[in-house]
Amino acid sequence: MSFTYEDVGGTREAGFCPPGFHALHVRARIGEGERVFHRAAEAVCTWEMHRATGMGVEATADRAAPGVDVTVTLAGLIKAPCRVVWTVSEYRRAGWAYGTLTGHPECGEEAFVVERTGDGTVWLTVSAFSRPAKWYARAGGPANRGLQAAFARRCGAAVRRLCADAAEW
């Protein structure tokens, strides 16, 4: 399968959105401290976050890495094939992005990055650029963007729940 868009890796650049695509940027506070950061990074990079949102996930590896194929199943019906295009693993930043492959209802890229700021606060940022690819996605119009934003917020809530036991006292 091949990518369905040209700007592969574009989400690595903050705020990037190609012409004709819609941008998404959602930031959620997860908690504080090094333990929360490491737990959040693990949840994001091992598909645990996706599964905790209720999505089905089939991947060719247990962790996100460039070239790993991932199929996310929405509502048990719609299969959304993607491929990881980049990862980041730094002292205060970890995450990855995937791009849509042939057969995905949307066209574009989405990134999931956990960051620990200087004051110790841990954030999850979901950023994307996308546009409809399938007829039913086009028929959904602006509602699709709302659903994508809701999914991004749900990711934040899922990671926050998964990190509750890692909070430093």
Phi and psi in radians as a Rosetta constraint file:
Dihedral C 1 N 2 CA 2 C 2 CIRCULARHARMONIC -2.083 0.35
Dihedral N 2 CA 2 C 2 N 3 CIRCULARHARMONIC 2.810 0.35
Dihedral C 2 N 3 CA 3 C 3 CIRCULARHARMONIC -1.131 0.35
Dihedral N 3 CA 3 C 3 N 4 CIRCULARHARMONIC 2.645 0.35
Dihedral C 3 N 4 CA 4 C 4 CIRCULARHARMONIC -1.825 0.35
Dihedral N 4 CA 4 C 4 N 5 CIRCULARHARMONIC 0.285 0.35
Dihedral C 4 N 5 CA 5 C 5 CIRCULARHARMONIC -2.652 0.35
Dihedral N 5 CA 5 C 5 N 6 CIRCULARHARMONIC 2.867 0.35
Dihedral C 5 N 6 CA 6 C 6 CIRCULARHARMONIC -1.574 0.35
Dihedral N 6 CA 6 C 6 N 7 CIRCULARHARMONIC -0.638 0.35
Dihedral C 6 N 7 CA 7 C 7 CIRCULARHARMONIC -1.509 0.35
Dihedral N 7 CA 7 C 7 N 8 CIRCULARHARMONIC 0.997 0.35
Dihedral C 7 N 8 CA 8 C 8 CIRCULARHARMONIC -1.091 0.35
Dihedral N 8 CA 8 C 8 N 9 CIRCULARHARMONIC 2.224 0.35
Dihedral C 8 N 9 CA 9 C 9 CIRCULARHARMONIC 1.598 0.35
Dihedral N 9 CA 9 C 9 N 10 CIRCULARHARMONIC 0.028 0.35
Dihedral C 9 N 10 CA 10 C 10 CIRCULARHARMONIC -1.065 0.35
Dihedral N 10 CA 10 C 10 N 11 CIRCULARHARMONIC -0.492 0.35
Dihedral C 10 N 11 CA 11 C 11 CIRCULARHARMONIC -1.220 0.35
Dihedral N 11 CA 11 C 11 N 12 CIRCULARHARMONIC -0.214 0.35
Dihedral C 11 N 12 CA 12 C 12 CIRCULARHARMONIC -1.111 0.35
Dihedral N 12 CA 12 C 12 N 13 CIRCULARHARMONIC -0.502 0.35
Dihedral C 12 N 13 CA 13 C 13 CIRCULARHARMONIC -1.609 0.35
Dihedral N 13 CA 13 C 13 N 14 CIRCULARHARMONIC 2.048 0.35
Dihedral C 13 N 14 CA 14 C 14 CIRCULARHARMONIC -0.969 0.35
Dihedral N 14 CA 14 C 14 N 15 CIRCULARHARMONIC 2.283 0.35
Dihedral C 14 N 15 CA 15 C 15 CIRCULARHARMONIC 1.401 0.35
Dihedral N 15 CA 15 C 15 N 16 CIRCULARHARMONIC 0.019 0.35
Dihedral C 15 N 16 CA 16 C 16 CIRCULARHARMONIC -1.213 0.35
Dihedral N 16 CA 16 C 16 N 17 CIRCULARHARMONIC 2.344 0.35
Dihedral C 16 N 17 CA 17 C 17 CIRCULARHARMONIC -2.675 0.35
Dihedral N 17 CA 17 C 17 N 18 CIRCULARHARMONIC 2.005 0.35
Dihedral C 17 N 18 CA 18 C 18 CIRCULARHARMONIC -1.155 0.35
Dihedral N 18 CA 18 C 18 N 19 CIRCULARHARMONIC 2.713 0.35
Dihedral C 18 N 19 CA 19 C 19 CIRCULARHARMONIC -0.998 0.35
Dihedral N 19 CA 19 C 19 N 20 CIRCULARHARMONIC 2.425 0.35
Dihedral C 19 N 20 CA 20 C 20 CIRCULARHARMONIC 1.534 0.35
Dihedral N 20 CA 20 C 20 N 21 CIRCULARHARMONIC -0.050 0.35
Dihedral C 20 N 21 CA 21 C 21 CIRCULARHARMONIC -1.908 0.35
Dihedral N 21 CA 21 C 21 N 22 CIRCULARHARMONIC 2.814 0.35
Dihedral C 21 N 22 CA 22 C 22 CIRCULARHARMONIC -1.830 0.35
Dihedral N 22 CA 22 C 22 N 23 CIRCULARHARMONIC 2.381 0.35
Dihedral C 22 N 23 CA 23 C 23 CIRCULARHARMONIC -1.608 0.35
Dihedral N 23 CA 23 C 23 N 24 CIRCULARHARMONIC 2.610 0.35
Dihedral C 23 N 24 CA 24 C 24 CIRCULARHARMONIC -2.363 0.35
Dihedral N 24 CA 24 C 24 N 25 CIRCULARHARMONIC 2.410 0.35
Dihedral C 24 N 25 CA 25 C 25 CIRCULARHARMONIC -2.603 0.35
Dihedral N 25 CA 25 C 25 N 26 CIRCULARHARMONIC 1.930 0.35
Dihedral C 25 N 26 CA 26 C 26 CIRCULARHARMONIC -2.231 0.35
Dihedral N 26 CA 26 C 26 N 27 CIRCULARHARMONIC 2.240 0.35
Dihedral C 26 N 27 CA 27 C 27 CIRCULARHARMONIC -2.106 0.35
Dihedral N 27 CA 27 C 27 N 28 CIRCULARHARMONIC 2.265 0.35
Dihedral C 27 N 28 CA 28 C 28 CIRCULARHARMONIC -2.200 0.35
Dihedral N 28 CA 28 C 28 N 29 CIRCULARHARMONIC 2.320 0.35
Dihedral C 28 N 29 CA 29 C 29 CIRCULARHARMONIC -1.321 0.35
Dihedral N 29 CA 29 C 29 N 30 CIRCULARHARMONIC 2.243 0.35
Dihedral C 29 N 30 CA 30 C 30 CIRCULARHARMONIC -1.751 0.35
Dihedral N 30 CA 30 C 30 N 31 CIRCULARHARMONIC -0.698 0.35
Dihedral C 30 N 31 CA 31 C 31 CIRCULARHARMONIC 2.851 0.35
Dihedral N 31 CA 31 C 31 N 32 CIRCULARHARMONIC -2.652 0.35
Dihedral C 31 N 32 CA 32 C 32 CIRCULARHARMONIC -2.423 0.35
Dihedral N 32 CA 32 C 32 N 33 CIRCULARHARMONIC 2.597 0.35
Dihedral C 32 N 33 CA 33 C 33 CIRCULARHARMONIC 1.766 0.35
Dihedral N 33 CA 33 C 33 N 34 CIRCULARHARMONIC 2.863 0.35
Dihedral C 33 N 34 CA 34 C 34 CIRCULARHARMONIC -1.140 0.35
Dihedral N 34 CA 34 C 34 N 35 CIRCULARHARMONIC -0.722 0.35
Dihedral C 34 N 35 CA 35 C 35 CIRCULARHARMONIC -1.089 0.35
Dihedral N 35 CA 35 C 35 N 36 CIRCULARHARMONIC -0.727 0.35
Dihedral C 35 N 36 CA 36 C 36 CIRCULARHARMONIC -1.120 0.35
Dihedral N 36 CA 36 C 36 N 37 CIRCULARHARMONIC -0.744 0.35
Dihedral C 36 N 37 CA 37 C 37 CIRCULARHARMONIC -1.014 0.35
Dihedral N 37 CA 37 C 37 N 38 CIRCULARHARMONIC -0.875 0.35
Dihedral C 37 N 38 CA 38 C 38 CIRCULARHARMONIC -1.128 0.35
Dihedral N 38 CA 38 C 38 N 39 CIRCULARHARMONIC -0.679 0.35
Dihedral C 38 N 39 CA 39 C 39 CIRCULARHARMONIC -1.164 0.35
Dihedral N 39 CA 39 C 39 N 40 CIRCULARHARMONIC -0.739 0.35
Dihedral C 39 N 40 CA 40 C 40 CIRCULARHARMONIC -1.118 0.35
Dihedral N 40 CA 40 C 40 N 41 CIRCULARHARMONIC -0.763 0.35
Dihedral C 40 N 41 CA 41 C 41 CIRCULARHARMONIC -1.064 0.35
Dihedral N 41 CA 41 C 41 N 42 CIRCULARHARMONIC -0.733 0.35
Dihedral C 41 N 42 CA 42 C 42 CIRCULARHARMONIC -1.100 0.35
Dihedral N 42 CA 42 C 42 N 43 CIRCULARHARMONIC -0.780 0.35
Dihedral C 42 N 43 CA 43 C 43 CIRCULARHARMONIC -1.087 0.35
Dihedral N 43 CA 43 C 43 N 44 CIRCULARHARMONIC -0.708 0.35
Dihedral C 43 N 44 CA 44 C 44 CIRCULARHARMONIC -1.241 0.35
Dihedral N 44 CA 44 C 44 N 45 CIRCULARHARMONIC -0.753 0.35
Dihedral C 44 N 45 CA 45 C 45 CIRCULARHARMONIC -1.448 0.35
Dihedral N 45 CA 45 C 45 N 46 CIRCULARHARMONIC -0.131 0.35
Dihedral C 45 N 46 CA 46 C 46 CIRCULARHARMONIC -1.998 0.35
Dihedral N 46 CA 46 C 46 N 47 CIRCULARHARMONIC 0.261 0.35
Dihedral C 46 N 47 CA 47 C 47 CIRCULARHARMONIC 1.306 0.35
Dihedral N 47 CA 47 C 47 N 48 CIRCULARHARMONIC -0.047 0.35
Dihedral C 47 N 48 CA 48 C 48 CIRCULARHARMONIC -1.050 0.35
Dihedral N 48 CA 48 C 48 N 49 CIRCULARHARMONIC -0.687 0.35
Dihedral C 48 N 49 CA 49 C 49 CIRCULARHARMONIC -1.021 0.35
Dihedral N 49 CA 49 C 49 N 50 CIRCULARHARMONIC -0.857 0.35
Dihedral C 49 N 50 CA 50 C 50 CIRCULARHARMONIC -1.022 0.35
Dihedral N 50 CA 50 C 50 N 51 CIRCULARHARMONIC -0.810 0.35
Dihedral C 50 N 51 CA 51 C 51 CIRCULARHARMONIC -1.110 0.35
Dihedral N 51 CA 51 C 51 N 52 CIRCULARHARMONIC -0.637 0.35
Dihedral C 51 N 52 CA 52 C 52 CIRCULARHARMONIC -1.194 0.35
Dihedral N 52 CA 52 C 52 N 53 CIRCULARHARMONIC -0.313 0.35
Dihedral C 52 N 53 CA 53 C 53 CIRCULARHARMONIC -1.488 0.35
Dihedral N 53 CA 53 C 53 N 54 CIRCULARHARMONIC -0.085 0.35
Dihedral C 53 N 54 CA 54 C 54 CIRCULARHARMONIC 1.707 0.35
Dihedral N 54 CA 54 C 54 N 55 CIRCULARHARMONIC 0.027 0.35
Dihedral C 54 N 55 CA 55 C 55 CIRCULARHARMONIC -1.404 0.35
Dihedral N 55 CA 55 C 55 N 56 CIRCULARHARMONIC 2.539 0.35
Dihedral C 55 N 56 CA 56 C 56 CIRCULARHARMONIC -1.445 0.35
Dihedral N 56 CA 56 C 56 N 57 CIRCULARHARMONIC 2.498 0.35
Dihedral C 56 N 57 CA 57 C 57 CIRCULARHARMONIC -2.364 0.35
Dihedral N 57 CA 57 C 57 N 58 CIRCULARHARMONIC 2.215 0.35
Dihedral C 57 N 58 CA 58 C 58 CIRCULARHARMONIC -2.139 0.35
Dihedral N 58 CA 58 C 58 N 59 CIRCULARHARMONIC 2.197 0.35
Dihedral C 58 N 59 CA 59 C 59 CIRCULARHARMONIC -2.373 0.35
Dihedral N 59 CA 59 C 59 N 60 CIRCULARHARMONIC 2.692 0.35
Dihedral C 59 N 60 CA 60 C 60 CIRCULARHARMONIC -1.460 0.35
Dihedral N 60 CA 60 C 60 N 61 CIRCULARHARMONIC 0.037 0.35
Dihedral C 60 N 61 CA 61 C 61 CIRCULARHARMONIC -2.666 0.35
Dihedral N 61 CA 61 C 61 N 62 CIRCULARHARMONIC 2.791 0.35
Dihedral C 61 N 62 CA 62 C 62 CIRCULARHARMONIC -1.334 0.35
Dihedral N 62 CA 62 C 62 N 63 CIRCULARHARMONIC -0.341 0.35
Dihedral C 62 N 63 CA 63 C 63 CIRCULARHARMONIC -2.254 0.35
Dihedral N 63 CA 63 C 63 N 64 CIRCULARHARMONIC 2.682 0.35
Dihedral C 63 N 64 CA 64 C 64 CIRCULARHARMONIC -1.170 0.35
Dihedral N 64 CA 64 C 64 N 65 CIRCULARHARMONIC 2.311 0.35
Dihedral C 64 N 65 CA 65 C 65 CIRCULARHARMONIC -2.733 0.35
Dihedral N 65 CA 65 C 65 N 66 CIRCULARHARMONIC 2.587 0.35
Dihedral C 65 N 66 CA 66 C 66 CIRCULARHARMONIC -0.912 0.35
Dihedral N 66 CA 66 C 66 N 67 CIRCULARHARMONIC 2.310 0.35
Dihedral C 66 N 67 CA 67 C 67 CIRCULARHARMONIC 1.628 0.35
Dihedral N 67 CA 67 C 67 N 68 CIRCULARHARMONIC -0.181 0.35
Dihedral C 67 N 68 CA 68 C 68 CIRCULARHARMONIC -1.249 0.35
Dihedral N 68 CA 68 C 68 N 69 CIRCULARHARMONIC 2.262 0.35
Dihedral C 68 N 69 CA 69 C 69 CIRCULARHARMONIC -1.550 0.35
Dihedral N 69 CA 69 C 69 N 70 CIRCULARHARMONIC 2.398 0.35
Dihedral C 69 N 70 CA 70 C 70 CIRCULARHARMONIC -2.330 0.35
Dihedral N 70 CA 70 C 70 N 71 CIRCULARHARMONIC 2.274 0.35
Dihedral C 70 N 71 CA 71 C 71 CIRCULARHARMONIC -2.020 0.35
Dihedral N 71 CA 71 C 71 N 72 CIRCULARHARMONIC 2.064 0.35
Dihedral C 71 N 72 CA 72 C 72 CIRCULARHARMONIC -1.705 0.35
Dihedral N 72 CA 72 C 72 N 73 CIRCULARHARMONIC 2.322 0.35
Dihedral C 72 N 73 CA 73 C 73 CIRCULARHARMONIC -1.876 0.35
Dihedral N 73 CA 73 C 73 N 74 CIRCULARHARMONIC 2.166 0.35
Dihedral C 73 N 74 CA 74 C 74 CIRCULARHARMONIC -1.738 0.35
Dihedral N 74 CA 74 C 74 N 75 CIRCULARHARMONIC 2.216 0.35
Dihedral C 74 N 75 CA 75 C 75 CIRCULARHARMONIC 0.964 0.35
Dihedral N 75 CA 75 C 75 N 76 CIRCULARHARMONIC 0.436 0.35
Dihedral C 75 N 76 CA 76 C 76 CIRCULARHARMONIC 1.232 0.35
Dihedral N 76 CA 76 C 76 N 77 CIRCULARHARMONIC 0.037 0.35
Dihedral C 76 N 77 CA 77 C 77 CIRCULARHARMONIC -2.121 0.35
Dihedral N 77 CA 77 C 77 N 78 CIRCULARHARMONIC -0.800 0.35
Dihedral C 77 N 78 CA 78 C 78 CIRCULARHARMONIC -1.669 0.35
Dihedral N 78 CA 78 C 78 N 79 CIRCULARHARMONIC 2.101 0.35
Dihedral C 78 N 79 CA 79 C 79 CIRCULARHARMONIC -1.645 0.35
Dihedral N 79 CA 79 C 79 N 80 CIRCULARHARMONIC 2.334 0.35
Dihedral C 79 N 80 CA 80 C 80 CIRCULARHARMONIC -2.181 0.35
Dihedral N 80 CA 80 C 80 N 81 CIRCULARHARMONIC 1.595 0.35
Dihedral C 80 N 81 CA 81 C 81 CIRCULARHARMONIC -1.333 0.35
Dihedral N 81 CA 81 C 81 N 82 CIRCULARHARMONIC 2.380 0.35
Dihedral C 81 N 82 CA 82 C 82 CIRCULARHARMONIC -2.477 0.35
Dihedral N 82 CA 82 C 82 N 83 CIRCULARHARMONIC 2.951 0.35
Dihedral C 82 N 83 CA 83 C 83 CIRCULARHARMONIC -2.391 0.35
Dihedral N 83 CA 83 C 83 N 84 CIRCULARHARMONIC 2.351 0.35
Dihedral C 83 N 84 CA 84 C 84 CIRCULARHARMONIC -1.158 0.35
Dihedral N 84 CA 84 C 84 N 85 CIRCULARHARMONIC 2.249 0.35
Dihedral C 84 N 85 CA 85 C 85 CIRCULARHARMONIC -1.871 0.35
Dihedral N 85 CA 85 C 85 N 86 CIRCULARHARMONIC -0.431 0.35
Dihedral C 85 N 86 CA 86 C 86 CIRCULARHARMONIC -2.782 0.35
Dihedral N 86 CA 86 C 86 N 87 CIRCULARHARMONIC 2.754 0.35
Dihedral C 86 N 87 CA 87 C 87 CIRCULARHARMONIC -2.355 0.35
Dihedral N 87 CA 87 C 87 N 88 CIRCULARHARMONIC 2.814 0.35
Dihedral C 87 N 88 CA 88 C 88 CIRCULARHARMONIC -2.409 0.35
Dihedral N 88 CA 88 C 88 N 89 CIRCULARHARMONIC 2.377 0.35
Dihedral C 88 N 89 CA 89 C 89 CIRCULARHARMONIC -2.501 0.35
Dihedral N 89 CA 89 C 89 N 90 CIRCULARHARMONIC 1.637 0.35
Dihedral C 89 N 90 CA 90 C 90 CIRCULARHARMONIC -2.177 0.35
Dihedral N 90 CA 90 C 90 N 91 CIRCULARHARMONIC 3.043 0.35
Dihedral C 90 N 91 CA 91 C 91 CIRCULARHARMONIC -0.962 0.35
Dihedral N 91 CA 91 C 91 N 92 CIRCULARHARMONIC -0.726 0.35
Dihedral C 91 N 92 CA 92 C 92 CIRCULARHARMONIC -2.118 0.35
Dihedral N 92 CA 92 C 92 N 93 CIRCULARHARMONIC 0.263 0.35
Dihedral C 92 N 93 CA 93 C 93 CIRCULARHARMONIC -2.635 0.35
Dihedral N 93 CA 93 C 93 N 94 CIRCULARHARMONIC 2.301 0.35
Dihedral C 93 N 94 CA 94 C 94 CIRCULARHARMONIC -2.627 0.35
Dihedral N 94 CA 94 C 94 N 95 CIRCULARHARMONIC 2.512 0.35
Dihedral C 94 N 95 CA 95 C 95 CIRCULARHARMONIC 2.839 0.35
Dihedral N 95 CA 95 C 95 N 96 CIRCULARHARMONIC -2.832 0.35
Dihedral C 95 N 96 CA 96 C 96 CIRCULARHARMONIC -2.918 0.35
Dihedral N 96 CA 96 C 96 N 97 CIRCULARHARMONIC 3.010 0.35
Dihedral C 96 N 97 CA 97 C 97 CIRCULARHARMONIC -2.442 0.35
Dihedral N 97 CA 97 C 97 N 98 CIRCULARHARMONIC 2.602 0.35
Dihedral C 97 N 98 CA 98 C 98 CIRCULARHARMONIC -2.207 0.35
Dihedral N 98 CA 98 C 98 N 99 CIRCULARHARMONIC 2.695 0.35
Dihedral C 98 N 99 CA 99 C 99 CIRCULARHARMONIC -2.026 0.35
Dihedral N 99 CA 99 C 99 N 100 CIRCULARHARMONIC 2.658 0.35
Dihedral C 99 N 100 CA 100 C 100 CIRCULARHARMONIC -1.299 0.35
Dihedral N 100 CA 100 C 100 N 101 CIRCULARHARMONIC 2.512 0.35
Dihedral C 100 N 101 CA 101 C 101 CIRCULARHARMONIC -1.948 0.35
Dihedral N 101 CA 101 C 101 N 102 CIRCULARHARMONIC 2.932 0.35
Dihedral C 101 N 102 CA 102 C 102 CIRCULARHARMONIC -0.887 0.35
Dihedral N 102 CA 102 C 102 N 103 CIRCULARHARMONIC 2.288 0.35
Dihedral C 102 N 103 CA 103 C 103 CIRCULARHARMONIC 1.804 0.35
Dihedral N 103 CA 103 C 103 N 104 CIRCULARHARMONIC -0.252 0.35
Dihedral C 103 N 104 CA 104 C 104 CIRCULARHARMONIC -1.275 0.35
Dihedral N 104 CA 104 C 104 N 105 CIRCULARHARMONIC 2.463 0.35
Dihedral C 104 N 105 CA 105 C 105 CIRCULARHARMONIC -1.188 0.35
Dihedral N 105 CA 105 C 105 N 106 CIRCULARHARMONIC -0.371 0.35
Dihedral C 105 N 106 CA 106 C 106 CIRCULARHARMONIC -1.993 0.35
Dihedral N 106 CA 106 C 106 N 107 CIRCULARHARMONIC 3.011 0.35
Dihedral C 106 N 107 CA 107 C 107 CIRCULARHARMONIC -2.308 0.35
Dihedral N 107 CA 107 C 107 N 108 CIRCULARHARMONIC 2.154 0.35
Dihedral C 107 N 108 CA 108 C 108 CIRCULARHARMONIC 2.598 0.35
Dihedral N 108 CA 108 C 108 N 109 CIRCULARHARMONIC -2.675 0.35
Dihedral C 108 N 109 CA 109 C 109 CIRCULARHARMONIC -2.505 0.35
Dihedral N 109 CA 109 C 109 N 110 CIRCULARHARMONIC 2.586 0.35
Dihedral C 109 N 110 CA 110 C 110 CIRCULARHARMONIC -2.430 0.35
Dihedral N 110 CA 110 C 110 N 111 CIRCULARHARMONIC 2.372 0.35
Dihedral C 110 N 111 CA 111 C 111 CIRCULARHARMONIC -2.085 0.35
Dihedral N 111 CA 111 C 111 N 112 CIRCULARHARMONIC 2.555 0.35
Dihedral C 111 N 112 CA 112 C 112 CIRCULARHARMONIC -2.273 0.35
Dihedral N 112 CA 112 C 112 N 113 CIRCULARHARMONIC 1.901 0.35
Dihedral C 112 N 113 CA 113 C 113 CIRCULARHARMONIC -2.254 0.35
Dihedral N 113 CA 113 C 113 N 114 CIRCULARHARMONIC 2.240 0.35
Dihedral C 113 N 114 CA 114 C 114 CIRCULARHARMONIC -1.713 0.35
Dihedral N 114 CA 114 C 114 N 115 CIRCULARHARMONIC 2.356 0.35
Dihedral C 114 N 115 CA 115 C 115 CIRCULARHARMONIC -2.390 0.35
Dihedral N 115 CA 115 C 115 N 116 CIRCULARHARMONIC 2.441 0.35
Dihedral C 115 N 116 CA 116 C 116 CIRCULARHARMONIC -1.906 0.35
Dihedral N 116 CA 116 C 116 N 117 CIRCULARHARMONIC 2.024 0.35
Dihedral C 116 N 117 CA 117 C 117 CIRCULARHARMONIC -1.413 0.35
Dihedral N 117 CA 117 C 117 N 118 CIRCULARHARMONIC 3.027 0.35
Dihedral C 117 N 118 CA 118 C 118 CIRCULARHARMONIC -1.014 0.35
Dihedral N 118 CA 118 C 118 N 119 CIRCULARHARMONIC -0.510 0.35
Dihedral C 118 N 119 CA 119 C 119 CIRCULARHARMONIC -1.524 0.35
Dihedral N 119 CA 119 C 119 N 120 CIRCULARHARMONIC 0.070 0.35
Dihedral C 119 N 120 CA 120 C 120 CIRCULARHARMONIC 1.621 0.35
Dihedral N 120 CA 120 C 120 N 121 CIRCULARHARMONIC -0.093 0.35
Dihedral C 120 N 121 CA 121 C 121 CIRCULARHARMONIC -1.228 0.35
Dihedral N 121 CA 121 C 121 N 122 CIRCULARHARMONIC 2.387 0.35
Dihedral C 121 N 122 CA 122 C 122 CIRCULARHARMONIC -1.837 0.35
Dihedral N 122 CA 122 C 122 N 123 CIRCULARHARMONIC 2.254 0.35
Dihedral C 122 N 123 CA 123 C 123 CIRCULARHARMONIC -2.173 0.35
Dihedral N 123 CA 123 C 123 N 124 CIRCULARHARMONIC 2.577 0.35
Dihedral C 123 N 124 CA 124 C 124 CIRCULARHARMONIC -1.932 0.35
Dihedral N 124 CA 124 C 124 N 125 CIRCULARHARMONIC 2.219 0.35
Dihedral C 124 N 125 CA 125 C 125 CIRCULARHARMONIC -2.001 0.35
Dihedral N 125 CA 125 C 125 N 126 CIRCULARHARMONIC 2.213 0.35
Dihedral C 125 N 126 CA 126 C 126 CIRCULARHARMONIC -1.942 0.35
Dihedral N 126 CA 126 C 126 N 127 CIRCULARHARMONIC 2.092 0.35
Dihedral C 126 N 127 CA 127 C 127 CIRCULARHARMONIC -2.256 0.35
Dihedral N 127 CA 127 C 127 N 128 CIRCULARHARMONIC 2.596 0.35
Dihedral C 127 N 128 CA 128 C 128 CIRCULARHARMONIC -2.758 0.35
Dihedral N 128 CA 128 C 128 N 129 CIRCULARHARMONIC 2.809 0.35
Dihedral C 128 N 129 CA 129 C 129 CIRCULARHARMONIC -2.314 0.35
Dihedral N 129 CA 129 C 129 N 130 CIRCULARHARMONIC 2.365 0.35
Dihedral C 129 N 130 CA 130 C 130 CIRCULARHARMONIC -2.744 0.35
Dihedral N 130 CA 130 C 130 N 131 CIRCULARHARMONIC 2.878 0.35
Dihedral C 130 N 131 CA 131 C 131 CIRCULARHARMONIC -2.695 0.35
Dihedral N 131 CA 131 C 131 N 132 CIRCULARHARMONIC 2.742 0.35
Dihedral C 131 N 132 CA 132 C 132 CIRCULARHARMONIC -1.114 0.35
Dihedral N 132 CA 132 C 132 N 133 CIRCULARHARMONIC 2.524 0.35
Dihedral C 132 N 133 CA 133 C 133 CIRCULARHARMONIC -2.036 0.35
Dihedral N 133 CA 133 C 133 N 134 CIRCULARHARMONIC -0.661 0.35
Dihedral C 133 N 134 CA 134 C 134 CIRCULARHARMONIC -1.672 0.35
Dihedral N 134 CA 134 C 134 N 135 CIRCULARHARMONIC 2.753 0.35
Dihedral C 134 N 135 CA 135 C 135 CIRCULARHARMONIC -1.008 0.35
Dihedral N 135 CA 135 C 135 N 136 CIRCULARHARMONIC -0.710 0.35
Dihedral C 135 N 136 CA 136 C 136 CIRCULARHARMONIC -1.241 0.35
Dihedral N 136 CA 136 C 136 N 137 CIRCULARHARMONIC -0.483 0.35
Dihedral C 136 N 137 CA 137 C 137 CIRCULARHARMONIC -1.257 0.35
Dihedral N 137 CA 137 C 137 N 138 CIRCULARHARMONIC -0.712 0.35
Dihedral C 137 N 138 CA 138 C 138 CIRCULARHARMONIC -1.117 0.35
Dihedral N 138 CA 138 C 138 N 139 CIRCULARHARMONIC -0.687 0.35
Dihedral C 138 N 139 CA 139 C 139 CIRCULARHARMONIC -1.124 0.35
Dihedral N 139 CA 139 C 139 N 140 CIRCULARHARMONIC -0.483 0.35
Dihedral C 139 N 140 CA 140 C 140 CIRCULARHARMONIC -1.242 0.35
Dihedral N 140 CA 140 C 140 N 141 CIRCULARHARMONIC -0.353 0.35
Dihedral C 140 N 141 CA 141 C 141 CIRCULARHARMONIC 0.907 0.35
Dihedral N 141 CA 141 C 141 N 142 CIRCULARHARMONIC -2.403 0.35
Dihedral C 141 N 142 CA 142 C 142 CIRCULARHARMONIC -1.066 0.35
Dihedral N 142 CA 142 C 142 N 143 CIRCULARHARMONIC -0.391 0.35
Dihedral C 142 N 143 CA 143 C 143 CIRCULARHARMONIC -1.064 0.35
Dihedral N 143 CA 143 C 143 N 144 CIRCULARHARMONIC -0.567 0.35
Dihedral C 143 N 144 CA 144 C 144 CIRCULARHARMONIC -1.067 0.35
Dihedral N 144 CA 144 C 144 N 145 CIRCULARHARMONIC -0.716 0.35
Dihedral C 144 N 145 CA 145 C 145 CIRCULARHARMONIC -1.132 0.35
Dihedral N 145 CA 145 C 145 N 146 CIRCULARHARMONIC -0.659 0.35
Dihedral C 145 N 146 CA 146 C 146 CIRCULARHARMONIC -1.112 0.35
Dihedral N 146 CA 146 C 146 N 147 CIRCULARHARMONIC -0.700 0.35
Dihedral C 146 N 147 CA 147 C 147 CIRCULARHARMONIC -1.155 0.35
Dihedral N 147 CA 147 C 147 N 148 CIRCULARHARMONIC -0.678 0.35
Dihedral C 147 N 148 CA 148 C 148 CIRCULARHARMONIC -1.140 0.35
Dihedral N 148 CA 148 C 148 N 149 CIRCULARHARMONIC -0.720 0.35
Dihedral C 148 N 149 CA 149 C 149 CIRCULARHARMONIC -1.147 0.35
Dihedral N 149 CA 149 C 149 N 150 CIRCULARHARMONIC -0.684 0.35
Dihedral C 149 N 150 CA 150 C 150 CIRCULARHARMONIC -1.111 0.35
Dihedral N 150 CA 150 C 150 N 151 CIRCULARHARMONIC -0.701 0.35
Dihedral C 150 N 151 CA 151 C 151 CIRCULARHARMONIC -1.087 0.35
Dihedral N 151 CA 151 C 151 N 152 CIRCULARHARMONIC -0.737 0.35
Dihedral C 151 N 152 CA 152 C 152 CIRCULARHARMONIC -1.078 0.35
Dihedral N 152 CA 152 C 152 N 153 CIRCULARHARMONIC -0.746 0.35
Dihedral C 152 N 153 CA 153 C 153 CIRCULARHARMONIC -1.138 0.35
Dihedral N 153 CA 153 C 153 N 154 CIRCULARHARMONIC -0.659 0.35
Dihedral C 153 N 154 CA 154 C 154 CIRCULARHARMONIC -1.123 0.35
Dihedral N 154 CA 154 C 154 N 155 CIRCULARHARMONIC -0.635 0.35
Dihedral C 154 N 155 CA 155 C 155 CIRCULARHARMONIC -1.036 0.35
Dihedral N 155 CA 155 C 155 N 156 CIRCULARHARMONIC -0.802 0.35
Dihedral C 155 N 156 CA 156 C 156 CIRCULARHARMONIC -1.047 0.35
Dihedral N 156 CA 156 C 156 N 157 CIRCULARHARMONIC -0.786 0.35
Dihedral C 156 N 157 CA 157 C 157 CIRCULARHARMONIC -1.116 0.35
Dihedral N 157 CA 157 C 157 N 158 CIRCULARHARMONIC -0.692 0.35
Dihedral C 157 N 158 CA 158 C 158 CIRCULARHARMONIC -1.127 0.35
Dihedral N 158 CA 158 C 158 N 159 CIRCULARHARMONIC -0.791 0.35
Dihedral C 158 N 159 CA 159 C 159 CIRCULARHARMONIC -1.143 0.35
Dihedral N 159 CA 159 C 159 N 160 CIRCULARHARMONIC -0.688 0.35
Dihedral C 159 N 160 CA 160 C 160 CIRCULARHARMONIC -1.029 0.35
Dihedral N 160 CA 160 C 160 N 161 CIRCULARHARMONIC -0.792 0.35
Dihedral C 160 N 161 CA 161 C 161 CIRCULARHARMONIC -1.092 0.35
Dihedral N 161 CA 161 C 161 N 162 CIRCULARHARMONIC -0.786 0.35
Dihedral C 161 N 162 CA 162 C 162 CIRCULARHARMONIC -1.124 0.35
Dihedral N 162 CA 162 C 162 N 163 CIRCULARHARMONIC -0.425 0.35
Dihedral C 162 N 163 CA 163 C 163 CIRCULARHARMONIC -1.674 0.35
Dihedral N 163 CA 163 C 163 N 164 CIRCULARHARMONIC -0.032 0.35
Dihedral C 163 N 164 CA 164 C 164 CIRCULARHARMONIC -0.989 0.35
Dihedral N 164 CA 164 C 164 N 165 CIRCULARHARMONIC -0.661 0.35
Dihedral C 164 N 165 CA 165 C 165 CIRCULARHARMONIC -1.366 0.35
Dihedral N 165 CA 165 C 165 N 166 CIRCULARHARMONIC -0.165 0.35
Dihedral C 165 N 166 CA 166 C 166 CIRCULARHARMONIC -1.691 0.35
Dihedral N 166 CA 166 C 166 N 167 CIRCULARHARMONIC -0.055 0.35
Dihedral C 166 N 167 CA 167 C 167 CIRCULARHARMONIC -1.022 0.35
Dihedral N 167 CA 167 C 167 N 168 CIRCULARHARMONIC 2.351 0.35
Dihedral C 167 N 168 CA 168 C 168 CIRCULARHARMONIC -1.510 0.35
Dihedral N 168 CA 168 C 168 N 169 CIRCULARHARMONIC 2.339 0.35
